[in-house]
């Protein structure tokens, strides 16, 4: 790695570790160090920038905290893959639409697509009676070939019985519901929670049991208020980035600052 144009400023009051952090960040952001590329080892960085190992480790630690690099014991430090911003918390889109909007390809492995009796919690979410039939769609979702999320969706059977015969490996569920079955989602209630992966979730995501994951739960409604979909999605914590746009209320009823 050619560091000559980006040497440390020895006369600056800015700490060496911070300067090194900025130099490495610039190399990553400009694409000179690419995703999954191994950074020079600590010894090489020490020699190139004429700094101590403590300075190098602190700079790499800060970059790791920012999510720009990943450090693997015995293997070195690598440029982290960019997380796909996920607006599913605030926008009524599906993962399929989000991936396409960012120029990414999404595929699914369908683990289950079957008719099942609805259970208690799901019945309440969908305003159904106990044992009413629902369509269960269980998929592992991949973006650009990388495992992204494990998703389980429940829909009232009477709304779209033919969905049981669809190939859901590369189709958007929302587009299918809207354009083929005439079912449009008007509103939804969504929540995000951090949990530790159980053995079944860990196996589905290919991670260790007890690893941090984010859980996105959603109930969708038609414009008349009828629930039409409930889903649960599990995301590995290190790959998850949910973005939310907020606006502060400016009306006269807003509470005064304390």
C-alpha positions as CSV (number, residue, x, y, z in Angstrom):
1,X,0.0,0.0,0.0
2,X,1.5,3.3,-1.1
3,X,1.2,5.7,1.9
4,X,3.6,8.4,0.8
5,X,1.0,10.9,-0.2
6,X,-0.9,10.3,3.1
7,X,1.8,10.5,5.7
8,X,1.2,11.6,9.3
9,X,1.6,15.2,10.1
10,X,4.2,15.1,12.9
11,X,3.7,18.8,13.8
12,X,-0.1,18.5,14.2
13,X,-1.7,18.3,17.7
14,X,-4.1,15.7,16.3
15,X,-3.2,12.3,17.8
16,X,-1.4,9.9,15.5
17,X,-4.0,7.2,15.9
18,X,-6.7,9.6,14.7
19,X,-4.7,10.7,11.7
20,X,-4.0,7.0,10.8
21,X,-7.7,6.2,11.2
22,X,-8.6,9.1,8.8
23,X,-6.1,7.9,6.2
24,X,-7.4,4.3,6.3
25,X,-11.0,5.5,6.2
26,X,-10.2,7.6,3.1
27,X,-8.6,4.6,1.4
28,X,-11.7,2.5,2.1
29,X,-14.3,5.2,1.1
30,X,-12.4,6.0,-2.2
31,X,-12.3,2.3,-3.1
32,X,-8.5,1.9,-2.9
33,X,-9.2,-0.7,-0.2
34,X,-12.2,-2.8,-1.4
35,X,-14.8,-4.9,0.4
36,X,-13.3,-8.1,1.9
37,X,-9.8,-6.9,1.1
38,X,-7.2,-7.6,3.8
39,X,-5.5,-4.5,5.2
40,X,-1.8,-4.5,5.7
41,X,-0.7,-6.2,8.9
42,X,0.0,-4.3,12.1
43,X,3.8,-4.6,11.7
44,X,3.6,-3.3,8.1
45,X,1.4,-0.4,9.2
46,X,3.9,0.4,12.0
47,X,6.8,0.5,9.6
48,X,4.9,2.4,6.9
49,X,3.7,5.2,9.2
50,X,6.5,5.0,11.7
51,X,4.2,4.6,14.7
52,X,3.9,2.2,17.6
53,X,1.7,-0.9,17.6
54,X,-0.5,0.8,20.2
55,X,-1.3,3.6,17.7
56,X,-2.1,1.1,14.9
57,X,-4.4,-1.0,17.2
58,X,-6.3,2.0,18.4
59,X,-6.8,3.3,14.8
60,X,-8.1,-0.2,13.7
61,X,-10.2,-0.4,16.8
62,X,-11.9,2.9,16.0
63,X,-12.5,1.8,12.4
64,X,-14.0,-1.5,13.7
65,X,-16.4,0.5,16.0
66,X,-17.5,2.4,12.9
67,X,-18.2,-0.8,11.1
68,X,-15.7,-0.1,8.3
69,X,-13.4,-3.0,9.1
70,X,-13.7,-6.5,10.6
71,X,-10.9,-8.0,12.7
72,X,-10.4,-11.8,12.7
73,X,-8.0,-13.4,15.1
74,X,-5.3,-15.2,13.3
75,X,-6.4,-13.9,9.9
76,X,-6.0,-10.1,10.1
77,X,-8.2,-7.0,9.4
78,X,-10.5,-6.8,6.4
79,X,-12.6,-4.1,4.9
80,X,-16.2,-4.8,5.9
81,X,-18.9,-5.3,3.4
82,X,-21.2,-2.3,3.1
83,X,-24.6,-2.8,4.8
84,X,-27.6,-2.4,2.7
85,X,-29.7,0.4,4.2
86,X,-33.0,-1.1,5.2
87,X,-36.0,1.3,5.3
88,X,-38.5,-1.4,6.2
89,X,-39.2,0.2,9.6
90,X,-40.6,3.3,8.1
91,X,-41.6,2.5,4.5
92,X,-44.3,0.1,3.3
93,X,-42.0,-1.7,1.0
94,X,-40.7,-5.3,1.0
95,X,-37.1,-6.4,1.0
96,X,-37.4,-7.3,-2.7
97,X,-38.2,-3.7,-3.6
98,X,-35.6,-2.3,-1.3
99,X,-32.9,-4.5,-2.8
100,X,-33.9,-3.6,-6.4
101,X,-33.9,0.1,-5.5
102,X,-30.2,-0.2,-4.5
103,X,-29.2,-2.2,-7.6
104,X,-28.9,-5.4,-5.7
105,X,-30.2,-8.9,-6.6
106,X,-32.4,-10.8,-4.2
107,X,-33.2,-14.5,-4.2
108,X,-35.0,-16.7,-1.8
109,X,-34.9,-20.3,-0.6
110,X,-38.4,-21.3,0.2
111,X,-38.3,-23.6,3.2
112,X,-42.1,-23.9,3.6
113,X,-45.2,-22.7,1.6
114,X,-48.1,-24.5,3.2
115,X,-51.6,-24.3,4.7
116,X,-51.5,-24.4,8.5
117,X,-54.0,-23.7,11.4
118,X,-53.3,-20.3,12.9
119,X,-51.9,-20.2,16.4
120,X,-52.9,-17.9,19.3
121,X,-50.5,-14.9,18.8
122,X,-50.8,-15.0,15.0
123,X,-54.6,-15.3,15.3
124,X,-54.7,-12.1,17.3
125,X,-52.4,-10.3,14.9
126,X,-54.6,-11.2,11.9
127,X,-57.9,-11.0,13.8
128,X,-58.7,-14.6,13.0
129,X,-60.4,-17.3,15.1
130,X,-58.3,-20.1,16.6
131,X,-57.5,-22.8,14.0
132,X,-58.6,-20.7,11.0
133,X,-56.3,-21.6,8.1
134,X,-53.4,-19.4,7.1
135,X,-50.8,-19.6,4.5
136,X,-47.3,-19.9,6.0
137,X,-44.4,-18.7,3.8
138,X,-41.0,-19.4,5.3
139,X,-38.0,-18.1,3.3
140,X,-34.2,-17.6,3.7
141,X,-33.5,-14.4,1.7
142,X,-30.2,-13.7,-0.1
143,X,-28.9,-10.4,-1.5
144,X,-26.2,-10.7,-4.1
145,X,-25.7,-14.3,-3.0
146,X,-25.1,-13.4,0.6
147,X,-27.5,-14.7,3.3
148,X,-29.5,-11.7,4.5
149,X,-32.5,-12.7,6.6
150,X,-34.8,-15.5,7.7
151,X,-38.4,-14.5,7.1
152,X,-41.7,-16.1,8.1
153,X,-44.9,-14.6,6.7
154,X,-48.6,-15.5,7.6
155,X,-51.5,-14.5,5.4
156,X,-55.3,-15.4,5.8
157,X,-55.9,-18.3,3.4
158,X,-59.3,-16.9,2.1
159,X,-57.6,-13.8,0.8
160,X,-55.3,-15.5,-1.7
161,X,-55.6,-19.3,-1.7
162,X,-53.8,-19.6,-5.1
163,X,-50.6,-18.2,-3.5
164,X,-49.9,-21.8,-2.4
165,X,-49.1,-22.6,-6.0
166,X,-46.8,-19.7,-6.7
167,X,-43.0,-19.9,-7.0
168,X,-41.8,-17.5,-4.4
169,X,-38.0,-18.0,-5.0
170,X,-37.6,-14.9,-7.0
171,X,-40.9,-13.0,-6.8
172,X,-41.9,-10.0,-4.7
173,X,-44.8,-11.0,-2.4
174,X,-46.1,-7.5,-2.3
175,X,-46.1,-7.1,-6.0
176,X,-47.9,-10.4,-6.4
177,X,-50.5,-9.6,-3.8
178,X,-51.2,-6.2,-5.4
179,X,-51.1,-6.9,-9.1
180,X,-52.4,-10.5,-9.3
181,X,-54.7,-10.8,-6.3
182,X,-55.8,-7.1,-5.9
183,X,-54.7,-6.9,-2.3
184,X,-53.1,-3.5,-1.4
185,X,-51.4,-2.9,1.9
186,X,-52.4,0.6,3.2
187,X,-50.8,0.7,6.6
188,X,-48.6,-1.4,8.9
189,X,-47.3,-1.6,12.4
190,X,-43.7,-2.6,12.7
191,X,-41.2,-3.0,15.6
192,X,-37.5,-3.9,15.9
193,X,-36.1,-5.8,18.8
194,X,-32.6,-7.1,19.6
195,X,-32.4,-10.7,20.9
196,X,-29.9,-13.5,21.2
197,X,-30.3,-16.2,18.5
198,X,-31.9,-19.5,19.6
199,X,-30.5,-22.7,18.1
200,X,-33.2,-22.7,15.3
201,X,-32.6,-19.1,14.4
202,X,-28.9,-19.6,14.5
203,X,-29.1,-22.6,12.1
204,X,-31.3,-20.7,9.7
205,X,-28.9,-17.7,9.6
206,X,-25.7,-19.8,9.7
207,X,-24.5,-18.1,12.9
208,X,-23.6,-19.2,16.3
209,X,-26.2,-19.8,19.0
210,X,-26.4,-16.8,21.3
211,X,-25.3,-14.3,18.5
212,X,-27.0,-11.0,18.5
213,X,-29.8,-10.7,15.9
214,X,-32.4,-8.0,15.1
215,X,-36.0,-9.1,14.9
216,X,-38.4,-7.1,12.7
217,X,-42.1,-7.8,13.3
218,X,-44.9,-6.4,11.1
219,X,-48.7,-6.5,10.8
220,X,-50.1,-5.1,7.6
221,X,-53.6,-3.8,7.0
222,X,-55.9,-3.0,4.1
223,X,-57.4,0.5,3.9
224,X,-60.5,-0.7,5.7
225,X,-58.3,-1.7,8.7
226,X,-58.4,-5.5,8.1
227,X,-55.2,-7.3,8.9
228,X,-53.8,-9.1,5.8
229,X,-50.3,-10.0,6.7
230,X,-48.0,-10.7,9.6
231,X,-44.3,-11.5,9.3
232,X,-41.2,-11.9,11.4
233,X,-37.7,-11.4,10.0
234,X,-34.4,-12.2,11.7
235,X,-31.3,-10.3,10.7
236,X,-27.7,-11.0,11.8
237,X,-26.7,-8.1,14.0
238,X,-23.5,-7.3,12.2
239,X,-25.2,-7.1,8.8
240,X,-28.2,-5.0,9.9
241,X,-28.7,-1.3,9.3
242,X,-32.1,0.2,9.6
243,X,-32.5,3.8,8.6
244,X,-35.4,6.0,9.7
245,X,-36.3,9.5,8.7
246,X,-37.9,11.6,11.4
247,X,-39.6,15.0,11.5
248,X,-40.1,17.1,14.6
249,X,-43.7,18.3,15.2
250,X,-44.1,22.0,14.9
251,X,-47.8,22.4,15.8
252,X,-49.0,24.3,18.8
253,X,-49.9,21.2,20.7
254,X,-46.4,19.8,20.9
255,X,-45.1,19.6,24.4
256,X,-42.8,22.4,25.6
257,X,-39.1,21.7,26.0
258,X,-38.1,20.7,29.4
